Amino acid sequence: MTKNKFTIAIDAMGGDFAPKEIVKGTIAAAKKFPELNFKLYGQSEKVIEFLTDDLSNIEVIDAREIIEMGEEPVKAMRTKKDSSLVRAATDVKNGNADALFSAGNTGALLSSAIFIIGRIKGVLRPALLTTLPSVKQPDKQWVLMDVGANAESKSIYLYQFGILANFYAEKILKYKKPIVKLLNNGSEEDKGDQVHKEAYQLLKKSLLNFQGNIEARELLEGQADIVVADGFSGNAALKATEGTALAIFSSLSRVIKNGNFKTKIGGLLLKPALKEFAKVLDYNNAGGAVILGVNAPVVKTHGSAKSIAVTNTIAQLKEMLDTNLVKDVTKYVEKHEEEFNVKVEDNGRN
C-alpha cells in the first residue's frame, strides 16, 4: 500500500449487498481520495471477485467469519474473533487503521466500537448520531442523536448527547451556535417523563443554544440544528421518517399509475420535481450514523446501502479524520463540564 496519512478499515462482509456494493463503493472512494488507504476485511476470494481495479491504496485482509444481521451483538463480537468486523475494529485499536466503517449488524458494530476500540474518557454513553435533511431547506442538514445506541437513557446522558452533537455540528457541519432542541411529546417545559424533564433543565442551564422541546411531527421542518433524543425515541422517529417518505412516494406512484389520462399527464410533468425531492430523502445520498464517543471515527451506514452510500460515508469519515474530530472530543467534554458546573457521573437517578 502507499504511505498515506490515514487508513480506513472496512467491514467488507457487512450489509445486505456485501461484499459487492461495499467493494464498489470503496473503489470509487479510493479513486476520489487517493490520499487515503483502505483495508477491506472479509473472505478474500469473495472480496477480490469484485475488486475490478488494481489500486495501490486498497488492501484485502482475509477474515473468514461473518457476523450476520440477526446475531446477538455482544456474543457475536466475543465469539467470532476472525470476523470481518472484529478484525477491522481490532486493527483500529492497535493503530493499524484510523477509522472503521460497516454496513452490518449495528449492535455488533456498537459493541466493537465500545469494547474493542474503547470509550473516550469523560463520555458516559457513546451514541449514534445521524444527519437528516430539512424539507423546507433541502441543502441544510440537522443532527439527530441518539438514534439507537441507548434504548434507556438517564437525563445526564441526554445532556451529554447535546454536548457531543453540538461539537459535531460545529466541527463538521460548520454551524455557529447551532439551535438545540429536545425530542419530547410536547413543546411545554413540563412535558415528558422525569428523565426528559430533568434533561430539559440541564440543557436549559447549559451554554448550548437550547430552545426547548420539539415534537416528532416538526422534525423535518428545520426548526432545530440539533435534536437530542433517547435511543428508543430517536430510532423510532428516524424509522418513522424513512417509512413515511417511502409510503408517500409509493402512494403517489400508485395514484398516477392507476389514474385517468389527466392524472398521468400531471404525473409526467411532476416527475422531475418528485425525483429531485426523492434525492433529498434518500439515505444513499447522505453519510452514515456516527458512533460518537469512542477513540476513533466509527460510522455505520444503512444495511441496504448501495455503493454510492459507501462512498459518501467514506467521505464523511475523511472529514472526521481531517478535522481531528475524535482528538478534540475529550477536551470539549471537559470544557463544558467545567463551564456548566455539571458533575457527570454514571450513578443515581440522573
Residue pairs with C-beta under 8 A, 6 or more apart in sequence:
1 7
1 37
1 56
1 57
1 58
1 59
2 34
2 37
2 56
2 57
4 34
4 35
4 36
4 37
4 57
5 35
5 36
6 35
6 36
6 37
6 98
6 99
6 318
6 321
7 36
7 37
7 38
7 39
7 96
7 97
7 98
7 99
8 36
8 37
8 38
8 39
8 97
8 98
8 99
8 100
8 101
8 314
8 317
8 318
9 39
9 41
9 88
9 89
9 91
9 92
9 96
9 97
9 99
9 100
9 101
10 22
10 26
10 38
10 39
10 40
10 41
10 88
10 101
10 102
11 18
11 22
11 41
11 42
11 84
11 85
11 88
11 100
11 101
11 102
11 103
11 104
11 109
12 18
12 19
12 22
12 23
12 26
12 40
12 41
12 42
12 47
12 84
13 19
13 22
13 41
13 42
13 43
13 46
13 63
13 66
13 83
13 84
13 85
13 104
14 22
14 66
14 67
14 84
14 85
14 102
14 103
14 104
14 105
14 109
15 21
15 22
15 102
15 103
15 104
15 301
15 303
15 304
15 305
16 69
16 103
16 303
16 304
17 304
17 305
17 306
18 42
18 103
18 104
19 40
19 42
19 43
19 46
19 47
19 49
19 50
20 50
21 305
21 306
21 307
21 310
22 40
22 103
22 307
22 310
23 40
23 47
23 50
23 51
24 50
24 307
24 310
25 305
25 306
25 307
25 308
25 309
25 310
25 311
25 313
25 314
26 38
26 40
26 58
26 310
26 311
26 314
27 51
27 52
27 53
27 55
27 58
28 307
28 308
28 310
28 311
29 36
29 38
29 310
29 311
29 314
29 315
30 36
30 38
30 53
30 55
30 57
30 58
31 53
31 55
32 311
32 315
33 314
33 315
33 318
34 57
36 57
36 314
36 318
37 57
37 58
37 59
38 57
38 58
38 59
38 314
39 58
39 59
39 60
39 61
39 88
39 91
39 96
39 97
40 47
40 51
40 58
40 59
40 60
40 61
41 61
41 63
41 84
41 85
41 87
41 88
41 91
42 60
42 61
42 62
42 63
42 66
42 84
43 62
43 63
43 64
43 66
43 84
44 60
44 61
44 62
47 60
48 60
51 58
51 60
61 87
61 88
61 91
63 82
63 83
63 84
63 86
63 87
63 88
64 82
65 80
65 81
65 82
65 83
65 84
65 86
66 80
66 83
66 84
67 76
67 77
67 80
67 83
67 84
67 85
67 86
67 104
67 105
67 108
68 76
68 105
69 104
69 105
69 303
70 105
71 105
71 108
72 107
73 105
73 106
73 107
73 108
73 110
73 111
74 107
74 108
74 111
74 115
76 83
76 105
76 108
77 85
77 86
77 108
77 111
77 112
77 115
77 116
80 86
81 87
84 104
85 102
85 104
85 105
85 108
85 109
85 112
86 112
86 116
88 97
88 100
88 102
89 100
89 112
89 113
89 116
89 117
90 116
91 97
92 98
92 99
92 100
92 116
92 117
92 296
92 298
93 116
93 117
93 118
93 295
93 296
98 296
98 297
98 321
99 296
99 297
99 298
99 299
99 317
99 320
99 321
100 109
100 112
100 113
100 117
100 296
100 297
100 298
100 299
101 288
101 298
101 299
101 300
101 301
101 310
101 313
101 314
101 317
102 109
102 300
102 301
103 288
103 300
103 301
103 302
103 303
103 305
103 309
103 310
104 303
106 128
106 148
106 300
106 303
109 291
109 298
109 300
110 126
110 128
110 149
110 291
110 300
113 126
113 291
113 294
113 298
114 126
114 294
117 294
117 295
117 296
117 298
118 294
118 295
119 126
119 293
119 294
119 295
120 126
120 293
120 294
120 295
120 326
120 329
120 330
120 333
121 330
122 330
122 333
122 334
122 337
122 344
123 160
123 164
123 293
123 294
123 329
123 333
124 156
124 157
124 160
124 344
124 346
125 146
125 149
125 150
125 153
125 157
125 160
125 293
126 149
126 291
126 292
126 293
126 294
127 145
127 146
127 149
127 150
127 157
127 161
127 164
127 231
127 291
127 292
127 293
128 145
128 146
128 147
128 148
128 149
128 231
128 234
128 289
128 290
128 291
128 292
128 300
129 143
129 144
129 145
129 146
129 147
129 164
129 165
129 168
129 289
129 290
129 291
129 292
130 143
130 144
130 145
130 147
130 238
130 288
130 289
130 290
131 141
131 142
131 143
131 144
131 173
131 286
131 287
132 141
132 142
132 144
132 219
132 220
132 238
132 241
132 286
133 140
133 141
133 142
133 220
133 280
133 281
133 286
134 140
134 141
134 142
134 220
134 221
134 222
135 220
135 221
135 222
135 280
136 220
136 221
136 222
137 222
138 277
138 280
140 222
141 173
141 286
142 222
142 224
142 225
142 226
142 227
143 165
143 168
143 169
143 173
143 178
143 225
143 226
143 227
144 219
144 226
144 227
144 229
144 234
144 237
144 238
145 161
145 164
145 165
145 168
145 226
145 227
145 228
145 229
145 234
145 292
146 153
146 161
146 229
146 230
146 231
146 234
146 235
147 229
147 231
147 234
147 235
147 238
147 289
148 231
148 234
148 235
148 238
148 289
149 231
149 291
150 157
150 230
150 231
151 230
151 231
151 232
152 230
152 231
152 232
153 161
153 195
153 230
153 231
154 195
154 346
154 349
154 350
155 194
155 195
155 196
155 197
155 198
155 199
155 202
155 350
156 202
156 342
156 344
156 345
156 346
156 350
157 230
158 182
158 195
158 196
158 199
158 202
158 203
158 228
158 229
158 230
159 199
159 202
159 203
159 206
159 342
160 333
160 344
161 228
161 229
162 180
162 182
162 203
162 206
162 208
162 210
162 226
162 228
163 206
163 208
163 332
163 333
163 336
164 292
164 293
164 329
164 333
165 180
165 226
165 228
165 292
166 178
166 180
166 208
166 226
167 328
167 329
167 332
168 290
168 292
168 325
169 175
169 178
169 225
169 226
170 176
170 178
171 323
171 325
171 328
172 319
172 320
172 323
172 325
173 225
175 225
177 209
178 209
178 225
178 226
179 209
179 211
179 223
179 224
179 225
179 226
180 203
180 208
180 209
180 210
180 211
180 224
180 225
180 226
180 227
180 228
181 210
181 211
181 212
181 213
181 214
181 223
181 224
181 226
181 227
181 228
182 196
182 199
182 200
182 203
182 210
182 212
182 213
182 214
182 227
182 228
182 229
183 213
183 214
183 215
183 216
183 219
183 227
183 228
183 229
183 230
183 233
183 234
183 237
184 191
184 192
184 196
184 200
184 213
184 214
184 215
185 191
185 192
185 215
186 192
186 213
186 215
187 212
187 213
187 214
187 215
188 213
189 200
189 212
189 213
190 197
191 197
191 213
192 200
192 213
194 349
195 230
198 350
199 228
200 212
200 213
202 340
202 342
203 210
203 228
204 210
205 340
205 342
206 336
206 340
206 342
207 336
207 339
207 340
211 224
214 223
214 224
214 227
216 233
216 237
216 240
219 227
219 237
219 241
220 241
227 234
229 237
242 281
242 283
245 281
249 274
249 278
252 267
252 274
255 263
256 263
256 264
256 266
256 267
259 267
279 285
283 301
283 302
283 305
283 309
284 302
284 305
284 306
284 308
284 309
284 312
285 308
285 309
285 312
286 309
286 312
287 299
287 301
287 312
287 313
287 315
287 316
288 299
288 300
288 301
288 302
288 305
288 309
288 313
288 316
289 299
289 300
289 301
290 297
290 298
290 299
290 316
290 320
291 298
291 299
291 300
292 329
293 329
294 326
295 326
296 326
297 317
297 320
297 321
297 325
297 326
299 313
299 316
299 317
299 320
301 309
301 310
301 313
302 309
305 313
320 326
333 344
337 343
337 344
